């Protein structure tokens, strides 16, 4: 059922795209440009953002790409939040280094 | 509170002042080890890289002009040492089809093979382990850029200084890293062999 609804929404979006004037269509971003903007999180102008959202509204593929990148973001957060690796004998090593480089001159 | 980038502090470092050296080592040693571990190195390699980093740092500190923060300078040395280790050790190098990304899009900018809906991806510890494995297989520069930006949350300007690249190049590296990762995750999580 969910898939069917999603397909209908996707179809409706494509129908909107079909009826857009060609002058507007020409100014829209391509999937490649959209992927680049989402992938490198570059700060874009308001107009660029508007174009991006417009493309994402119509294009299911780019929406999927965006969701995949978001998924990688969640996973990265999980990697980040994992406990910091234990660093053994750090204090002793630090003291050795201090001794080594202070007396070296 | 010590200002590690002040000319006075750098002067003290160049003069091998005990208190300056001990403050610097105590402040950044663990961070360097942690940074090296986050680049996928084992504990021994991380220790080795950091030892070499300090050695190079104290050899070159005479030439340090203070144009960047001392932390950026120090971590820059460490990341370069890490890269050297990656190159010298087969464990850290992987064959990667760099052209695969160029084949993703048609001439008109549309996908050859559309990305799949990731709703079924399970965000779990196992999946994040898969991601860790795949990050380690990325080409050297992409791996470093991704780790620095996304895992360690370094500032863009610092990463550009460390890697000696422009912010545009960094953007390209991050984009390519993420796209490569999404492709392999799609394959591994959905069993797509194509």
Contacts between the chains, C-beta under 8 A, distances in Angstrom:
chain1	res1	chain2	res2	distance
A	6	B	117	8.0
A	30	B	105	7.8
A	30	B	108	6.9
A	30	B	109	2.6
A	30	B	110	6.9
A	31	B	105	6.6
A	31	B	109	5.6
A	31	B	110	5.1
A	31	B	111	5.4
A	32	B	104	7.8
A	32	B	105	4.4
A	32	B	109	4.2
A	32	B	110	7.9
A	33	B	109	6.6
A	35	B	104	7.9
A	35	B	105	7.9
A	35	B	175	7.5
A	35	B	179	6.9
A	36	B	175	5.5
A	39	B	174	6.8
A	39	B	175	3.6
A	39	B	176	7.9
A	39	B	178	4.8
A	39	B	179	5.8
A	40	B	170	7.9
A	40	B	171	3.7
A	40	B	172	6.9
A	40	B	174	4.8
A	40	B	175	4.1
A	40	B	178	7.9
A	41	B	174	7.3
A	42	B	171	5.3
A	60	B	114	7.8
A	61	B	110	7.9
A	61	B	111	5.3
A	61	B	114	4.1
A	61	B	115	5.9
A	62	B	115	8.0
A	64	B	114	6.9
A	64	B	115	4.2
A	64	B	116	6.2
A	64	B	117	5.1
A	64	B	118	6.7
A	65	B	115	4.4
A	65	B	182	7.3
A	67	B	117	7.0
A	67	B	118	5.0
A	67	B	119	7.4
A	68	B	115	5.6
A	68	B	116	7.9
A	68	B	118	4.6
A	68	B	121	7.8
A	68	B	182	4.4
A	68	B	185	7.2
A	68	B	186	7.0
A	69	B	178	5.7
A	69	B	182	6.4
A	71	B	118	4.9
A	71	B	121	5.2
A	71	B	123	6.7
A	71	B	182	7.9
A	71	B	185	7.4
A	72	B	131	6.9
A	72	B	178	6.0
A	72	B	181	5.6
A	72	B	182	6.2
A	72	B	185	7.0
A	73	B	150	7.8
A	74	B	123	5.0
A	75	B	123	6.3
A	75	B	127	5.9
A	75	B	128	4.7
A	75	B	131	4.7
A	76	B	131	7.2
A	76	B	150	4.9
A	76	B	151	6.3
A	78	B	123	7.1
A	78	B	125	7.1
A	78	B	128	4.3
A	79	B	128	5.2
A	79	B	131	6.7
A	79	B	132	6.1
A	79	B	151	6.1
A	80	B	151	5.9
A	80	B	153	7.5
A	82	B	128	7.8
A	84	B	34	6.4
A	85	B	34	6.8
A	85	B	37	4.8
A	85	B	43	7.5
A	87	B	30	5.6
A	87	B	33	5.1
A	87	B	34	7.1
A	88	B	43	7.4
A	90	B	29	6.6
A	90	B	30	5.6
A	90	B	33	7.1
A	93	B	29	7.0
A	93	B	47	7.5
A	94	B	25	5.3
A	94	B	26	5.9
A	94	B	29	5.0
A	97	B	25	5.1
A	97	B	29	6.9
A	97	B	51	7.9
A	97	B	54	5.7
A	98	B	18	7.4
A	98	B	21	5.8
A	98	B	22	4.5
A	98	B	25	5.4
A	98	B	26	8.0
A	101	B	16	6.9
A	101	B	21	5.4
A	101	B	25	7.7
A	101	B	54	6.9
A	101	B	58	5.0
A	102	B	16	6.0
A	102	B	18	4.8
A	102	B	21	5.3
A	102	B	22	7.5
A	104	B	16	6.8
A	104	B	58	7.1
A	105	B	15	8.0
A	105	B	16	4.2
